[in-house]
């Protein structure tokens, strides 16, 4: 549950209140230096003080608590008077407890933005047009159990507590669009999921350490290591997962394409955001390995997550697939937890890339989707590009944002009970003014209500609010729940549900089929793979699916009825991906 500012104020002790009063005559009490890392108590005091010092620009709230009941504090920054149409972005640090460089950089970023709002035109414009949410520590328990380590190092040391207080790796704990979710969601993960449901974030950064690279989705893949191991188990009848992994790595007949890229429909934008950040960093763009030989490892300082090493349940994949939020993962330093003497140089290296990244939320298009008759906003309308297999949903106020590179696009908007609308949009080249940054094209949509019933798959149609039908994703190996709402237009089927992925798996790799249950009757949506409406039947034997019971949403997959229990090898593989042994796997793959 997100804590209100009134609750935050109630937590303040009389000592803190006296300190805040003293701030009026001396701002130094809310300032932090680079001489040390700040523990949770020190960080909490600092955040309370500095947000009280700048009440018209900043506010402090909590999205939940850690396992050990430490608050997950977020500082919200904006000077926008009218929030309608203003994009929200977030930066999350300290996902792994022993990777706190991002935690300290966020603390200094808060101070920098507040101090420079009245002095710097670019900062003033950024705060006036953007809502910035900064979460310094997603894993405060893990941080408290870790300590600085000597440098240099190979970037792969596992000293300290990477996981939370229950030793779960929080960057392996989110629902995954390629694999069933079988591990318990942790309090920190639950808080992040609810946060994403409550705020329509456009872009996000996840800050890590142990390498120097900008990593973009997907981290996971339909052809993941865990799936390969499971197939090997079925073929070779070997139950020892370590033996299976050795076979997978060492025998060429089995390890082909073990590190293939797994690309999103918005790969062009992700590569741009990652490369822009790396180019602005003094050394990241060189792409050098953090290992002793300093060989070239990441071309241009960027990498696709799955091409580096595959991750099941990553936060950046969840952000994009479930909520359309463009998150990239930044590995900010070769040392996971360097001595404090390194912090100031890391801050200077990352400041300009961070500020430029924040401006990119205004790249592309934005607008409102409203009812042409009443003028009221249409929530949960879907906005997509006609040539991309994913979509974003409008907010309760009918808002949408879509980060795009310069070019010409066709935007399609659909909503239940309304006629589809497609418009051609040109996103111009951005101006050269670094202070202003890119400006979005404003494209509003007014949709005309319709009462047309579902027609056959060969005609254009929509569904009125009075119609009731369900959509389900069904795979041959595992049942993934979908939603109780959907829509069809020009043979494009779109899922509307916050508990399911918004991003579509590319048709070339998708292994799922969409079913429509219309007014209680199951009907096959012929020739449609569920996203882009291209013809082609993926299953010849579909009759066996008719008796399957529709599953619950993926968040409850571990307990949902009718879900097949994973085999012993599958469980072992999942443990392999979550426990410290994954360091060994990652090191070999990278």
TAKA-V641156 format. One record per pair of residues at least 24 apart in sequence whose C-alpha atoms are under 8 Angstrom apart, sorted by sequence separation. I is the first residue (numbers start at 0). J is the second residue. D is the distance in Angstrom with one decimal. If there is no record, write none. Layout:
((I/J/D) (I/J/D))
//
This chain:
((50/74/7.7) (109/133/7.6) (138/162/7.8) (139/163/8.0) (140/164/5.7) (277/301/7.0) (384/408/6.8) (385/409/5.8) (405/429/7.6) (420/444/7.9) (462/486/6.4) (470/494/7.6) (521/545/7.9) (138/163/6.1) (274/299/6.8) (368/393/7.4) (384/409/5.6) (385/410/6.4) (461/486/6.6) (462/487/7.4) (512/537/7.6) (274/300/7.1) (384/410/4.8) (385/411/6.2) (420/446/7.0) (461/487/5.8) (274/301/6.2) (383/410/5.8) (384/411/5.9) (419/446/7.3) (460/487/6.5) (461/488/5.6) (503/530/6.7) (510/537/7.7) (46/74/7.5) (105/133/6.8) (273/301/6.1) (369/397/6.5) (382/410/6.9) (383/411/5.2) (418/446/6.3) (460/488/5.1) (15/44/7.2) (19/48/5.9) (23/52/7.9) (43/72/7.7) (105/134/7.5) (106/135/6.5) (367/396/7.8) (368/397/5.0) (382/411/5.7) (383/412/6.6) (417/446/6.0) (418/447/5.7) (459/488/5.3) (460/489/6.6) (18/48/7.9) (22/52/7.3) (39/69/7.8) (105/135/5.5) (367/397/5.2) (368/398/6.5) (381/411/8.0) (382/412/4.7) (417/447/5.5) (418/448/6.2) (459/489/4.3) (270/301/7.8) (367/398/4.6) (368/399/7.9) (381/412/5.6) (382/413/6.8) (417/448/4.2) (418/449/5.9) (458/489/6.2) (459/490/6.9) (19/51/7.3) (103/135/7.2) (366/398/5.9) (367/399/6.4) (380/412/6.8) (381/413/5.2) (412/444/7.8) (416/448/5.8) (417/449/5.0) (457/489/7.5) (458/490/7.3) (15/48/7.9) (19/52/7.6) (102/135/4.6) (224/257/7.1) (365/398/7.5) (366/399/5.7) (380/413/5.6) (381/414/6.4) (416/449/5.5) (417/450/7.8) (456/489/7.7) (457/490/6.9) (101/135/7.3) (102/136/5.7) (223/257/7.8) (365/399/5.5) (366/400/6.8) (380/414/4.5) (416/450/6.4) (453/487/7.7) (456/490/5.6) (74/109/7.8) (365/400/4.3) (379/414/7.1) (380/415/7.5) (475/510/7.7) (492/527/7.9) (364/400/6.0) (365/401/6.1) (474/510/6.3) (475/511/7.4) (491/527/7.5) (493/529/7.0) (363/400/7.9) (364/401/5.4) (377/414/7.7) (474/511/4.6) (490/527/6.9) (492/529/5.3) (493/530/6.3) (363/401/5.9) (364/402/6.5) (473/511/5.6) (474/512/6.7) (491/529/6.9) (492/530/5.5) (362/401/7.9) (363/402/4.6) (364/403/7.0) (472/511/6.2) (473/512/5.5) (491/530/5.8) (492/531/7.5) (362/402/5.3) (363/403/4.1) (472/512/5.7) (473/513/6.7) (491/531/5.6) (492/532/7.2) (88/129/7.6) (220/261/5.8) (262/303/7.5) (361/402/7.3) (362/403/6.1) (363/404/6.2) (472/513/5.1) (473/514/7.8) (490/531/7.9) (491/532/4.7) (86/128/7.7) (87/129/6.2) (88/130/6.4) (89/131/5.8) (90/132/6.5) (91/133/6.3) (92/134/6.3) (93/135/6.7) (94/136/6.8) (96/138/5.6) (177/219/6.6) (219/261/6.9) (261/303/7.1) (360/402/6.6) (362/404/7.1) (363/405/7.3) (418/460/7.7) (419/461/7.6) (471/513/5.8) (472/514/6.8) (490/532/5.0) (85/128/6.1) (86/129/5.5) (87/130/4.7) (88/131/5.2) (89/132/4.6) (90/133/5.1) (91/134/4.9) (92/135/4.8) (93/136/4.7) (94/137/5.2) (95/138/6.3) (96/139/6.8) (99/142/7.1) (177/220/6.0) (178/221/7.7) (217/260/8.0) (218/261/7.2) (260/303/6.1) (261/304/7.6) (359/402/7.7) (418/461/6.4) (470/513/6.8) (471/514/5.5) (489/532/7.6) (85/129/5.7) (86/130/6.2) (87/131/6.0) (88/132/6.2) (89/133/5.7) (90/134/6.2) (91/135/6.0) (92/136/5.1) (93/137/5.7) (94/138/5.4) (96/140/7.1) (97/141/6.8) (98/142/7.9) (175/219/7.8) (177/221/5.4) (217/261/5.4) (260/304/7.5) (261/305/5.7) (289/333/5.5) (417/461/6.7) (470/514/5.7) (471/515/7.0) (85/130/6.9) (87/132/7.4) (89/134/7.6) (90/135/7.9) (91/136/6.9) (92/137/6.3) (93/138/5.9) (96/141/3.9) (97/142/5.8) (216/261/7.3) (217/262/5.8) (260/305/5.5) (261/306/7.1) (416/461/6.5) (417/462/7.6) (470/515/5.0) (91/137/6.8) (93/139/7.6) (95/141/6.9) (96/142/4.1) (216/262/6.6) (217/263/6.4) (259/305/6.6) (260/306/4.5) (415/461/6.5) (416/462/5.2) (417/463/7.2) (469/515/5.9) (470/516/6.5) (79/126/7.0) (80/127/8.0) (95/142/7.7) (96/143/7.6) (216/263/6.6) (258/305/6.3) (259/306/5.0) (415/462/5.4) (416/463/3.7) (468/515/6.9) (469/516/5.1) (78/126/5.5) (79/127/4.6) (96/144/7.5) (97/145/5.5) (258/306/4.6) (415/463/5.7) (416/464/5.3) (468/516/5.3) (469/517/6.9) (77/126/4.7) (78/127/4.7) (79/128/6.0) (93/142/7.5) (96/145/6.7) (97/146/7.1) (138/187/7.2) (258/307/6.6) (415/464/6.2) (468/517/4.6) (76/126/6.8) (77/127/6.1) (78/128/7.7) (79/129/7.2) (137/187/6.7) (258/308/6.4) (467/517/6.7) (468/518/5.8) (77/128/7.6) (79/130/7.8) (258/309/7.5) (467/518/5.8) (468/519/7.4) (7/59/7.4) (77/129/6.3) (466/518/7.5) (7/60/6.8) (77/130/5.0) (156/209/7.9) (216/269/7.6) (499/552/7.0) (4/58/7.4) (7/61/8.0) (76/130/5.9) (77/131/6.5) (154/208/7.8) (155/209/5.9) (215/269/6.1) (273/327/7.2) (498/552/6.3) (499/553/7.1) (4/59/6.4) (75/130/7.0) (76/131/5.1) (154/209/4.1) (215/270/7.2) (498/553/7.2) (4/60/5.9) (75/131/5.7) (76/132/6.5) (153/209/7.8) (154/210/5.7) (269/325/7.4) (498/554/7.2) (3/60/5.9) (56/113/7.5) (75/132/4.5) (2/60/5.6) (3/61/7.4) (74/132/5.7) (75/133/6.5) (215/273/6.9) (269/327/7.5) (1/60/7.0) (2/61/4.9) (73/132/6.3) (74/133/5.2) (214/273/6.9) (1/61/5.4) (2/62/6.3) (53/113/7.2) (73/133/5.4) (74/134/6.6) (213/273/5.3) (1/62/4.2) (2/63/7.2) (49/110/7.6) (73/134/4.5) (97/158/7.4) (213/274/7.4) (0/62/6.0) (1/63/5.9) (72/134/6.0) (73/135/7.2) (97/159/5.5) (364/426/7.4) (0/63/5.5) (71/134/7.3) (72/135/7.3) (96/159/7.4) (97/160/5.6) (98/161/7.6) (213/276/7.3) (363/426/6.1) (72/136/7.5) (96/160/5.4) (97/161/5.3) (213/277/6.5) (71/136/6.7) (95/160/7.5) (96/161/4.8) (212/277/7.1) (37/103/7.6) (71/137/6.2) (95/161/4.7) (96/162/6.2) (36/103/6.9) (95/162/5.9) (96/163/7.0) (281/348/6.2) (323/390/7.4) (71/139/7.7) (95/163/7.7) (280/348/5.8) (323/391/5.6) (456/524/6.8) (280/349/6.2) (322/391/7.5) (419/488/6.9) (456/525/6.8) (480/549/6.8) (481/550/7.8) (69/139/6.8) (415/485/7.8) (480/550/4.7) (481/551/7.3) (482/552/7.3) (69/140/7.4) (212/283/6.0) (280/351/7.6) (374/445/7.9) (415/486/6.3) (473/544/7.7) (478/549/7.8) (479/550/6.4) (480/551/4.8) (481/552/5.8) (211/283/5.7) (212/284/7.9) (279/351/6.8) (280/352/6.2) (414/486/7.5) (478/550/6.2) (479/551/7.5) (480/552/4.3) (481/553/7.7) (65/138/7.1) (67/140/6.6) (95/168/7.2) (279/352/5.3) (479/552/6.9) (480/553/5.7) (65/139/7.1) (66/140/7.4) (95/169/7.1) (212/286/7.1) (365/439/6.3) (371/445/4.7) (479/553/6.0) (65/140/6.9) (94/169/6.6) (95/170/7.7) (211/286/7.7) (277/352/7.6) (361/436/7.8) (362/437/5.4) (363/438/7.5) (364/439/4.8) (365/440/6.3) (366/441/5.3) (367/442/7.3) (368/443/6.0) (369/444/6.3) (370/445/5.6) (371/446/5.2) (372/447/7.0) (413/488/7.6) (31/107/7.5) (94/170/7.0) (211/287/7.9) (276/352/5.0) (361/437/5.7) (362/438/5.8) (363/439/4.9) (364/440/4.5) (365/441/5.3) (366/442/4.9) (367/443/4.8) (368/444/4.7) (369/445/4.9) (370/446/5.3) (371/447/5.3) (372/448/7.7) (211/288/7.7) (275/352/7.7) (276/353/7.4) (359/436/7.5) (361/438/5.3) (362/439/5.1) (363/440/6.2) (364/441/5.9) (365/442/6.0) (366/443/4.7) (367/444/6.2) (368/445/5.9) (369/446/6.3) (370/447/6.5) (371/448/7.6) (479/556/7.6) (210/288/7.5) (211/289/7.2) (358/436/5.8) (359/437/6.6) (361/439/5.1) (364/442/6.6) (365/443/7.7) (366/444/7.5) (368/446/7.2) (370/448/7.3) (471/549/6.9) (210/289/6.0) (276/355/7.7) (358/437/6.9) (30/110/7.5) (209/289/7.9) (276/356/6.7) (275/356/7.9) (355/436/7.9) (272/356/7.1) (478/562/6.5) (212/297/7.1) (218/303/7.2) (219/304/7.5) (220/305/6.8) (224/309/7.2) (477/562/7.1) (215/301/7.8) (217/303/6.7) (218/304/4.2) (219/305/5.7) (223/309/6.6) (477/563/6.9) (213/300/6.4) (214/301/5.8) (215/302/6.5) (216/303/6.0) (217/304/5.7) (218/305/4.4) (272/359/7.9) (212/300/5.1) (213/301/4.7) (214/302/5.0) (215/303/5.1) (216/304/5.6) (217/305/6.1) (218/306/8.0) (211/300/7.3) (212/301/5.3) (213/302/6.4) (214/303/5.7) (215/304/5.7) (216/305/7.6) (220/309/7.2) (212/302/7.1) (214/304/5.6) (218/308/7.4) (219/309/5.3) (218/309/5.4) (219/310/5.3) (218/310/5.2) (219/311/5.6) (218/311/7.2) (219/312/7.7) (219/313/7.8) (218/313/6.7) (66/163/7.4) (67/164/7.1) (218/315/7.8) (219/316/7.5) (66/164/6.1) (217/315/7.8) (218/316/6.4) (66/165/7.4) (216/315/6.6) (217/316/5.8) (39/139/6.7) (215/315/7.8) (216/316/5.9) (392/495/7.7) (38/142/7.9) (39/143/7.6) (102/206/8.0) (38/143/6.9) (101/206/5.3) (101/207/6.6) (100/207/7.6) (101/208/7.8) (99/207/7.7) (100/208/7.0) (98/207/5.9) (99/208/7.6) (205/314/7.9) (98/208/5.2) (205/315/7.4) (216/326/7.9) (391/501/6.7) (87/198/7.4) (89/200/7.1) (94/205/7.5) (98/209/7.6) (215/326/7.4) (216/327/7.0) (390/501/6.1) (87/199/6.5) (88/200/5.3) (91/203/7.7) (94/206/7.2) (95/207/7.1) (215/327/4.8) (381/493/7.7) (389/501/6.4) (390/502/6.5) (86/199/7.9) (87/200/4.8) (88/201/5.7) (89/202/6.7) (90/203/5.6) (91/204/6.1) (92/205/6.1) (93/206/6.6) (94/207/6.9) (214/327/5.8) (215/328/6.3) (389/502/4.6) (86/200/7.1) (87/201/5.9) (88/202/5.0) (89/203/4.8) (90/204/4.7) (91/205/5.0) (92/206/4.9) (93/207/6.7) (213/327/7.0) (214/328/5.0) (381/495/7.8) (388/502/7.3) (389/503/4.9) (86/201/6.3) (87/202/7.4) (88/203/5.7) (89/204/6.6) (90/205/6.2) (91/206/6.2) (92/207/7.1) (213/328/6.0) (214/329/6.1) (388/503/5.4) (71/187/7.9) (90/206/7.6) (213/329/4.8) (214/330/7.6) (379/495/6.8) (388/504/7.4) (212/329/6.2) (213/330/6.3) (388/505/6.7) (211/329/7.6) (212/330/5.2) (66/185/7.8) (211/330/5.0) (212/331/7.1) (66/186/6.1) (210/330/5.2) (211/331/5.3) (65/186/5.8) (66/187/7.4) (203/324/6.7) (205/326/7.2) (207/328/7.1) (208/329/7.8) (209/330/6.5) (210/331/6.6) (211/332/5.4) (64/186/6.8) (65/187/5.4) (200/322/8.0) (201/323/7.3) (202/324/5.2) (203/325/6.0) (204/326/5.4) (205/327/6.4) (206/328/6.1) (207/329/5.9) (208/330/4.8) (209/331/7.4) (210/332/5.5) (211/333/5.9) (265/387/7.8) (63/186/7.7) (64/187/6.7) (195/318/7.7) (199/322/7.8) (201/324/4.9) (202/325/4.5) (203/326/4.3) (204/327/5.3) (205/328/4.7) (206/329/5.1) (207/330/4.7) (208/331/5.2) (209/332/5.8) (210/333/4.4) (264/387/5.7) (63/187/7.2) (200/324/5.7) (201/325/6.2) (202/326/5.6) (203/327/6.6) (204/328/5.8) (205/329/6.1) (206/330/6.3) (207/331/6.1) (208/332/5.1) (209/333/4.5) (210/334/7.3) (264/388/6.2) (199/324/8.0) (204/329/7.0) (206/331/6.9) (207/332/8.0) (208/333/6.4) (209/334/5.1) (210/335/7.9) (264/389/6.6) (64/190/7.5) (196/322/7.8) (208/334/6.4) (209/335/4.5) (63/190/5.3) (195/322/7.2) (208/335/4.5) (62/190/5.8) (207/335/7.7) (208/336/7.6) (62/191/7.3) (62/194/6.5) (180/312/7.7) (178/311/7.1) (177/311/7.9) (268/402/7.3) (154/289/6.0) (268/403/6.4) (153/289/5.8) (154/290/7.0) (175/311/6.3) (268/404/6.5) (152/289/7.7) (153/290/4.6) (175/312/4.8) (267/404/7.8) (152/290/7.2) (153/291/6.7) (174/312/5.5) (175/313/7.3) (152/291/7.9) (171/310/6.8) (172/311/8.0) (173/312/4.4) (174/313/8.0) (171/311/5.7) (172/312/5.1) (173/313/5.9) (176/316/7.9) (171/312/4.3) (172/313/6.8) (173/314/6.1) (175/316/7.3) (176/317/7.7) (389/530/7.2) (170/312/6.5) (171/313/5.0) (172/314/7.8) (175/317/6.5) (388/530/5.8) (170/313/4.8) (171/314/7.5) (174/317/6.5) (388/531/5.7) (169/313/8.0) (170/314/5.6) (173/317/6.4) (176/320/7.0) (387/531/7.7) (202/360/6.4) (201/360/6.7) (322/497/7.1) (321/497/6.7) (321/498/6.9) (321/499/5.7) (322/500/7.1) (323/501/6.1) (154/333/5.0) (156/335/7.6) (320/499/8.0) (321/500/3.8) (322/501/6.1) (323/502/6.8) (153/333/7.2) (154/334/5.5) (155/335/7.9) (320/500/4.5) (321/501/4.9) (152/333/7.2) (153/334/7.7) (154/335/6.5) (319/500/8.0) (320/501/5.0) (321/502/6.8) (151/333/7.7) (152/334/6.3) (319/501/7.4) (320/502/4.4) (151/334/6.7) (317/500/7.8) (319/502/6.7) (320/503/7.5) (150/334/6.4) (148/334/7.9) (150/337/6.3) (148/336/5.8) (149/337/6.5) (150/338/7.8) (147/336/4.9) (148/337/5.6) (149/338/6.9) (0/190/7.1) (146/336/7.1) (147/337/5.4) (148/338/6.6) (147/338/5.4) (147/339/7.8) (0/193/7.6) (1/194/7.6) (199/394/7.0) (201/400/6.8) (201/401/7.7) (201/402/7.9) (101/331/7.2) (100/331/7.3) (100/332/7.6) (125/357/7.8) (125/358/6.7) (100/335/7.5) (99/335/7.3) (100/336/6.8) (98/335/4.8) (99/336/6.2) (100/337/7.8) (97/335/6.4) (98/336/5.4) (104/342/7.9) (264/502/7.7) (97/336/5.9) (103/342/7.7) (107/346/8.0) (263/502/7.8) (264/503/7.7) (104/345/8.0) (263/504/7.6) (264/505/7.3) (100/342/7.0) (104/346/5.9) (108/350/7.8) (263/505/7.6) (100/345/7.9) (311/576/7.3) (310/576/7.5) (88/357/7.5) (88/360/7.3) (86/360/6.8) (86/361/7.7) (308/585/5.8) (308/588/5.6) (84/365/7.5) (307/588/6.9) (308/589/6.1) (84/366/6.9) (307/589/5.5) (84/367/7.7) (221/508/7.2) (221/509/7.9) (179/477/7.3) (179/479/7.4) (196/497/7.1) (36/339/6.4) (35/339/5.1) (34/339/5.9) (35/340/7.8) (33/339/6.6) (34/340/6.6) (33/340/7.1) (33/342/6.0) (33/343/5.8) (124/434/7.7) (125/435/8.0) (124/435/6.7) (121/433/7.5) (122/434/7.9) (83/396/7.7) (121/434/4.2) (84/398/6.1) (86/400/7.3) (120/434/6.4) (121/435/6.1) (83/398/7.6) (84/399/7.7) (176/500/6.7) (240/568/6.6) (238/567/7.8) (239/568/7.7) (238/568/6.2) (258/588/7.2) (240/571/6.6) (240/572/6.8) (232/568/7.3) (229/568/6.6) (229/569/6.3) (229/572/7.9) (225/569/7.4) (228/572/7.4) (225/572/5.7) (225/573/7.1) (225/576/8.0) (180/553/6.8) (179/553/7.3) (180/554/7.0) (181/556/6.8) (182/557/7.4) (180/556/6.0) (181/557/5.0) (179/556/6.8) (180/557/6.5) (174/553/6.9) (174/554/6.3) (171/576/7.9) (171/577/6.4) (168/577/6.4) (167/577/7.3) (168/578/7.7) (167/578/7.8) (157/579/7.9) (157/582/7.9) (155/582/7.3) (155/586/7.6))
//
